[in-house]
């Protein structure tokens, strides 16, 4: 069993490799509001809620934003969370769900 730190390290290595192979490197860490986003925590939060499609269908993006430490007083909170996930993690989620053979078609 991996520790949280080991799991996060493994996740980030896998994500960075995936993004580099797609020629879309992550670059500087994403930000929502004035805070950096922990991609590991962000990905796990969405997965625990059932994945991108379910979070979108049930309009939970504002809750996700709040869970990650943002304030829901910001009108664009839901859109910001969704946009960051789409940019940094959605293709990876699809890759993980469908397997390595479909990663370039996401």
Secondary structure, DSSP 8 states (H G I E B T S, - for coil): ---HHHHHHHHHHHHHHHHHHTT----S--EETTEE--HHHHHHHHHHTT-HHHHHHTT-HHHHHHHTT--TTSTTHHHHHHHHHHHHTHHHHHHHHH-GGGGGG-
